[in-house]
Amino acid sequence: MAVERSSGPFSFRCLTEGFSLRGVGLHSGRDCVLTVEPCDGGPLLRHEGAEMPLSRLGLVGTGRGSDYVFPDGHRVRTCEHVLSALVGLGAWGVRMTVEGPEMPALDGCAQRMAECVMEHSEPCGAGPEPFALAAPLRVGDESRFVAAFPSSRFCVTCVVRYESPLIGTQMLDLVLEPGAYLEQVARARTFAMEAELEALRARGMALGGSLDNAVLVGSGGIRASGGLRWPDEFVRHKALDLIGDLAAVGRPLCAHVVAVRAGHELHLRLAERLRALSGGHRGS
Ligand SMILES: [Zn+2]
């Protein structure tokens, strides 16, 4: 895929037409449809007749995914991979309409969504005003945290550490721009530990998970369709998640975000802090 590179810190893309994607939800296992359309002042989320800016919706990251909660309490589950593809490519001006309880899981990463965004958009000069972080902040404790520092660009550093020697400790540094996103992050799939899968399913989660959309790590080895795409696919997926979760701020970030053994809950706690500092959604 050809990618336009801009000279400034952020590249933006504008949708030239809408598109829809259909598929099973990763956790609910139910058929879900996402329709993405161009809109001024996005990103907006529409669900069950309600529509709100992403930056004003409630956030819940405790259920192995990132859920966006409307004021009446209903929610759209597992939004992180779709949002990651959109903001990773700079496509902020979108209205997302979801039918079903969840975003479709698609390929378990952001590749299919990214291909659709690239196919149905073109580079454009304007996007939401970036939020420049003025002072460091941090959420979490000494062993698991997300910290953010002022920076002229949006950079992420992710560290994962798992007991399984199949993953071990991995680190990824990335200066976010569309080319790097497509080449280094978009194809990294979500993963689960075999040992926890049964417990997740008993809690009504991962019902739509399969080797078509996830990597499974077990005592006998790694099960992944076509094998791992990189030896460190796990930390790359964490970066994919982090980028998607920070879309909750509703604007690009001039910040270096460092996530150490973090997950959706900490990512979204940082997003809440950034929302408060950035004064909410521009123009709303
Ligand atoms: Zn993920």
Boltz pocket constraint, residues with backbone or C-beta under 6 A from the ligand:
constraints:
  - pocket:
      binder: B
      contacts: [[A, 80], [A, 81], [A, 108], [A, 190], [A, 237], [A, 241]]
      max_distance: 6.0
